[in-house]
Amino acid sequence: MPAPSCSDNNNTVPCWEYQTWYWTYDNCNKAGTSAVDADRGKFDNHVCALTGNGVGVGLWLHKLHD
């Protein structure tokens, strides 16, 4: 999980906001790119990483503004 997490730091930007999880990195990266492109004023990047249980791939967006 990237740090700082928005949920752990009282949503103080910049932070990484968890979105959801996917079965594959490919699906996660496609969704992350689409989400950032759709709201460049709020997010500037994304990262996909294994979830805590290692079963799926979590999507986090790098949040710059609310």
C-alpha positions as CSV (number, residue, x, y, z in Angstrom):
1,M,0.0,0.0,0.0
2,P,1.4,3.4,-0.9
3,A,1.8,6.0,1.9
4,P,0.4,8.2,3.2
5,S,-3.0,6.7,2.9
6,C,-5.9,9.3,2.8
7,S,-7.9,7.2,5.2
8,D,-5.0,7.1,7.7
9,N,-4.0,10.8,7.6
10,N,-7.4,12.5,8.0
11,N,-7.7,12.9,4.2
12,T,-4.9,15.5,4.2
13,V,-3.6,16.0,0.6
14,P,-1.5,14.9,-1.1
15,C,-2.3,11.3,-0.2
16,W,-3.2,8.0,-1.7
17,E,-6.9,7.2,-1.9
18,Y,-7.9,3.5,-2.1
19,Q,-10.5,2.8,-4.8
20,T,-11.2,-0.9,-5.2
21,W,-9.5,-4.1,-6.2
22,Y,-9.1,-6.1,-9.4
23,W,-8.1,-9.7,-10.3
24,T,-5.3,-8.5,-12.5
25,Y,-2.7,-5.8,-12.8
26,D,-3.8,-5.1,-16.4
27,N,-7.4,-4.4,-15.3
28,C,-6.2,-2.3,-12.4
29,N,-3.8,-0.2,-14.6
30,K,-6.5,0.4,-17.2
31,A,-9.0,1.6,-14.5
32,G,-6.4,3.7,-12.8
33,T,-5.4,5.5,-16.0
34,S,-9.0,6.1,-16.9
35,A,-9.8,7.5,-13.4
36,V,-6.8,9.9,-13.4
37,D,-7.6,11.0,-16.9
38,A,-11.2,11.6,-16.0
39,D,-10.3,13.9,-13.1
40,R,-6.8,15.4,-13.5
41,G,-7.8,18.3,-11.2
42,K,-8.1,15.9,-8.3
43,F,-5.7,13.1,-9.1
44,D,-2.3,13.0,-10.8
45,N,-1.2,9.3,-10.7
46,H,-2.3,5.8,-9.7
47,V,-0.6,2.7,-8.4
48,C,-1.7,-0.9,-8.4
49,A,-0.4,-3.2,-5.6
50,L,-1.2,-6.6,-4.1
51,T,-4.0,-6.4,-1.5
52,G,-3.2,-7.4,2.1
53,N,-4.4,-10.9,1.5
54,G,-2.5,-11.3,-1.7
55,V,-5.5,-12.4,-3.7
56,G,-6.3,-9.2,-5.7
57,V,-4.6,-6.1,-6.9
58,G,-5.7,-2.8,-5.2
59,L,-6.0,0.5,-7.0
60,W,-4.9,3.7,-5.2
61,L,-5.2,7.2,-6.8
62,H,-2.8,9.9,-5.8
63,K,-5.0,12.7,-4.6
64,L,-3.8,16.3,-4.9
65,H,-7.1,18.2,-4.2
66,D,-10.5,17.5,-2.8
